[in-house]
Amino acid sequence: MLIAINKFLDKLLFKLTTSWPSRPAQISQMINSLPIQLTLLKFLLKDYTIPIYSTTPLPAFVKFLHSQKALVSAYLSTQFH
């Protein structure tokens, strides 16, 4: 499940930061499902607290996503060692 959350964050970050034309409806749908992903993350990591975030301004939202991705990646790497 953590790997799926990690992949979700990867995809969302890619869609938000790439210069390719993206599908706004798909990005909106992914952003709308972010709270569900964070709730799953809280379920899997008992000490995790869902941070307060905003989707605007975009650079701050991307920074937030990077921090959550780094957290998941770090946890995954400790689990595989």
C-alpha positions in Angstrom: 0.0 0.0 0.0 2.9 2.4 0.8 4.3 1.7 -2.6 1.0 2.6 -4.2 0.9 5.9 -2.3 4.5 6.6 -3.3 3.6 6.0 -7.0 0.5 8.2 -6.7 2.6 11.1 -5.3 5.1 10.5 -8.1 2.4 10.7 -10.8 0.8 13.8 -9.3 4.2 15.6 -9.0 5.0 14.7 -12.5 1.7 16.0 -13.9 2.1 19.2 -11.9 5.7 19.9 -12.8 6.1 18.7 -16.4 5.9 21.1 -19.3 3.9 18.7 -21.3 0.2 19.7 -21.8 -1.6 17.8 -19.1 -5.3 16.9 -18.7 -6.7 19.4 -16.2 -9.6 17.0 -15.4 -7.1 14.2 -14.5 -5.0 16.5 -12.4 -8.1 17.8 -10.6 -9.3 14.2 -10.0 -5.9 13.3 -8.5 -5.8 16.4 -6.3 -9.3 15.5 -5.1 -8.2 12.0 -4.2 -5.1 13.3 -2.2 -7.0 13.4 1.1 -7.9 9.7 0.7 -4.2 8.9 0.0 -3.1 10.9 3.1 -5.7 9.1 5.2 -4.4 5.8 4.1 -0.9 6.9 4.9 -2.1 7.8 8.5 -3.7 4.4 8.8 -0.4 2.7 7.7 1.9 5.0 9.8 0.4 5.4 13.2 2.6 8.4 14.2 1.8 10.3 11.0 -0.3 13.4 11.3 -2.0 14.7 8.2 -0.6 18.2 7.7 -2.7 21.1 6.7 -2.0 22.1 3.1 -3.3 24.3 0.3 -3.3 23.6 -3.4 -2.4 27.3 -4.0 0.0 28.7 -4.7 1.2 25.9 -6.9 4.9 26.1 -5.9 4.0 25.7 -2.2 1.7 22.7 -3.0 4.5 21.1 -5.0 6.9 21.6 -2.1 4.3 20.0 0.2 3.9 17.0 -2.1 7.7 16.6 -2.3 7.9 16.5 1.5 5.2 13.8 1.7 6.9 11.8 -1.0 10.3 12.1 0.8 8.6 10.8 4.0 7.1 7.8 2.3 10.3 7.1 0.4 12.4 7.2 3.6 10.0 4.9 5.4 10.0 2.5 2.5 13.8 2.4 2.3 14.0 1.7 6.1 11.6 -1.2 5.7 13.6 -2.8 2.9 16.9 -2.6 4.8 
